Amino acid sequence: MWRVISFGVVAAGTVLLITLLVFPRKPVVDAGEAGLFANDCCGTVKLADGKMLLNDQRTVSYIVARDADGPYILPHVDVGVVADQGLDVDGTRSVRRLRLDRLPTPSRITLHEGLTPYDFTRSTPRLRK
């Protein structure tokens, strides 16, 4: 009996490993469609290859996903706004979603700090294909 269970676990693990190798996750926003987004109050957010560079100082990894409200960026740690200081990273707070206006070529990122929305608009031109 244990031999059958062991074989099943090994087989399932092998199938999972092959699936992950054959179908790697591709980011929804690739480096060519990412870019630099700016806000007068808070500074800049640069998206490229799953990394978000905040005001040319701090890098935070992120994923792009979609829910009923549309596409969003989910950073690894919370990214927020501190009045008169700009962007802040806080690993102790719950992570909030940064909303994208569209995919695959977003022109705006919206970050909510409480009820106040902060819009970061694209500063780099879109690539033409």
C-alpha beads as a LAMMPS data file, in Angstrom:
LAMMPS data file: protein, C-alpha beads

129 atoms
128 bonds

1 atom types
1 bond types

-500.0 500.0 xlo xhi
-500.0 500.0 ylo yhi
-500.0 500.0 zlo zhi

Masses

1 110.0

Atoms # bond

1 1 1 0.000 0.000 0.000
2 1 1 2.790 2.456 0.909
3 1 1 4.511 1.658 -2.363
4 1 1 1.408 2.731 -4.324
5 1 1 1.072 5.951 -2.304
6 1 1 4.793 6.729 -2.728
7 1 1 4.559 6.129 -6.473
8 1 1 1.532 8.441 -6.696
9 1 1 3.298 11.240 -4.815
10 1 1 6.415 10.934 -6.990
11 1 1 4.308 10.876 -10.165
12 1 1 2.319 13.946 -9.112
13 1 1 5.520 15.823 -8.222
14 1 1 7.085 14.930 -11.564
15 1 1 4.016 16.138 -13.475
16 1 1 4.005 19.393 -11.511
17 1 1 7.711 19.985 -12.151
18 1 1 7.356 19.313 -15.881
19 1 1 4.336 21.625 -16.065
20 1 1 6.245 24.453 -14.375
21 1 1 9.198 24.008 -16.730
22 1 1 7.129 23.737 -19.922
23 1 1 4.657 26.525 -19.084
24 1 1 6.661 29.207 -17.274
25 1 1 4.756 32.258 -16.063
26 1 1 5.071 35.170 -18.420
27 1 1 4.536 38.625 -16.901
28 1 1 1.430 40.389 -18.207
29 1 1 3.308 43.675 -18.538
30 1 1 6.644 42.946 -20.148
31 1 1 9.616 45.295 -20.108
32 1 1 8.773 46.760 -23.500
33 1 1 5.266 47.790 -22.395
34 1 1 6.267 48.955 -18.951
35 1 1 7.913 52.312 -18.423
36 1 1 8.179 55.372 -16.254
37 1 1 5.124 56.843 -14.503
38 1 1 5.196 60.171 -12.642
39 1 1 3.142 62.159 -10.144
40 1 1 3.902 65.794 -9.211
41 1 1 3.439 65.140 -5.498
42 1 1 5.033 61.754 -5.057
43 1 1 7.738 61.216 -7.664
44 1 1 8.216 58.390 -10.122
45 1 1 7.484 54.694 -10.475
46 1 1 9.429 52.741 -13.078
47 1 1 8.109 49.293 -14.068
48 1 1 10.378 46.766 -15.775
49 1 1 10.749 42.983 -15.630
50 1 1 8.636 42.502 -12.508
51 1 1 10.530 45.176 -10.570
52 1 1 9.162 48.558 -9.511
53 1 1 11.762 51.305 -8.976
54 1 1 10.417 54.041 -6.691
55 1 1 11.963 57.510 -7.133
56 1 1 15.187 55.905 -8.441
57 1 1 15.915 54.688 -4.904
58 1 1 13.995 51.600 -3.777
59 1 1 13.161 48.480 -5.793
60 1 1 10.103 46.371 -5.008
61 1 1 9.100 43.216 -6.881
62 1 1 5.519 42.910 -8.108
63 1 1 3.072 40.805 -10.078
64 1 1 0.285 41.927 -12.373
65 1 1 -3.173 40.433 -11.959
66 1 1 -6.793 41.160 -12.752
67 1 1 -9.973 41.127 -10.690
68 1 1 -13.564 42.350 -11.160
69 1 1 -12.365 45.983 -11.009
70 1 1 -9.707 45.495 -13.690
71 1 1 -5.925 45.041 -13.860
72 1 1 -3.668 45.900 -10.955
73 1 1 -0.113 45.685 -9.670
74 1 1 0.414 43.775 -6.444
75 1 1 3.790 44.704 -4.917
76 1 1 5.667 42.322 -2.636
77 1 1 5.466 44.896 0.207
78 1 1 3.102 47.809 0.762
79 1 1 3.775 50.962 -1.263
80 1 1 2.090 54.108 0.003
81 1 1 2.270 57.887 0.011
82 1 1 3.583 60.007 2.868
83 1 1 2.375 63.618 2.709
84 1 1 5.095 66.038 1.581
85 1 1 7.666 63.227 1.396
86 1 1 6.661 61.029 -1.533
87 1 1 6.495 57.266 -1.776
88 1 1 7.095 54.974 1.172
89 1 1 7.584 51.216 1.505
90 1 1 6.258 49.498 4.622
91 1 1 6.700 45.782 5.204
92 1 1 4.449 45.793 8.286
93 1 1 1.244 46.959 6.554
94 1 1 -1.119 44.946 4.395
95 1 1 -0.218 45.187 0.731
96 1 1 -2.568 47.333 -1.349
97 1 1 -3.238 47.128 -5.061
98 1 1 -2.009 49.764 -7.469
99 1 1 -4.630 50.005 -10.211
100 1 1 -3.740 50.070 -13.898
101 1 1 -6.064 51.762 -16.376
102 1 1 -5.563 49.046 -19.009
103 1 1 -3.335 46.265 -20.313
104 1 1 -1.042 45.568 -22.072
105 1 1 -0.078 49.242 -22.415
106 1 1 -1.061 51.071 -19.229
107 1 1 -0.984 54.865 -19.332
108 1 1 -1.862 55.420 -15.674
109 1 1 -1.265 53.812 -12.268
110 1 1 -3.587 54.818 -9.428
111 1 1 -2.503 54.446 -5.808
112 1 1 -5.077 55.075 -3.075
113 1 1 -3.955 56.465 0.271
114 1 1 -7.145 56.279 2.282
115 1 1 -9.797 57.968 0.161
116 1 1 -7.269 60.043 -1.793
117 1 1 -6.255 58.690 -5.221
118 1 1 -2.782 59.498 -6.567
119 1 1 -2.491 59.103 -10.342
120 1 1 0.888 58.366 -11.874
121 1 1 0.805 59.047 -15.616
122 1 1 3.117 57.560 -18.195
123 1 1 6.211 59.680 -18.817
124 1 1 7.781 57.408 -21.416
125 1 1 6.222 57.058 -24.859
126 1 1 4.601 53.759 -25.782
127 1 1 6.544 51.535 -28.126
128 1 1 5.050 51.146 -31.584
129 1 1 4.993 47.664 -33.065

Bonds

1 1 1 2
2 1 2 3
3 1 3 4
4 1 4 5
5 1 5 6
6 1 6 7
7 1 7 8
8 1 8 9
9 1 9 10
10 1 10 11
11 1 11 12
12 1 12 13
13 1 13 14
14 1 14 15
15 1 15 16
16 1 16 17
17 1 17 18
18 1 18 19
19 1 19 20
20 1 20 21
21 1 21 22
22 1 22 23
23 1 23 24
24 1 24 25
25 1 25 26
26 1 26 27
27 1 27 28
28 1 28 29
29 1 29 30
30 1 30 31
31 1 31 32
32 1 32 33
33 1 33 34
34 1 34 35
35 1 35 36
36 1 36 37
37 1 37 38
38 1 38 39
39 1 39 40
40 1 40 41
41 1 41 42
42 1 42 43
43 1 43 44
44 1 44 45
45 1 45 46
46 1 46 47
47 1 47 48
48 1 48 49
49 1 49 50
50 1 50 51
51 1 51 52
52 1 52 53
53 1 53 54
54 1 54 55
55 1 55 56
56 1 56 57
57 1 57 58
58 1 58 59
59 1 59 60
60 1 60 61
61 1 61 62
62 1 62 63
63 1 63 64
64 1 64 65
65 1 65 66
66 1 66 67
67 1 67 68
68 1 68 69
69 1 69 70
70 1 70 71
71 1 71 72
72 1 72 73
73 1 73 74
74 1 74 75
75 1 75 76
76 1 76 77
77 1 77 78
78 1 78 79
79 1 79 80
80 1 80 81
81 1 81 82
82 1 82 83
83 1 83 84
84 1 84 85
85 1 85 86
86 1 86 87
87 1 87 88
88 1 88 89
89 1 89 90
90 1 90 91
91 1 91 92
92 1 92 93
93 1 93 94
94 1 94 95
95 1 95 96
96 1 96 97
97 1 97 98
98 1 98 99
99 1 99 100
100 1 100 101
101 1 101 102
102 1 102 103
103 1 103 104
104 1 104 105
105 1 105 106
106 1 106 107
107 1 107 108
108 1 108 109
109 1 109 110
110 1 110 111
111 1 111 112
112 1 112 113
113 1 113 114
114 1 114 115
115 1 115 116
116 1 116 117
117 1 117 118
118 1 118 119
119 1 119 120
120 1 120 121
121 1 121 122
122 1 122 123
123 1 123 124
124 1 124 125
125 1 125 126
126 1 126 127
127 1 127 128
128 1 128 129
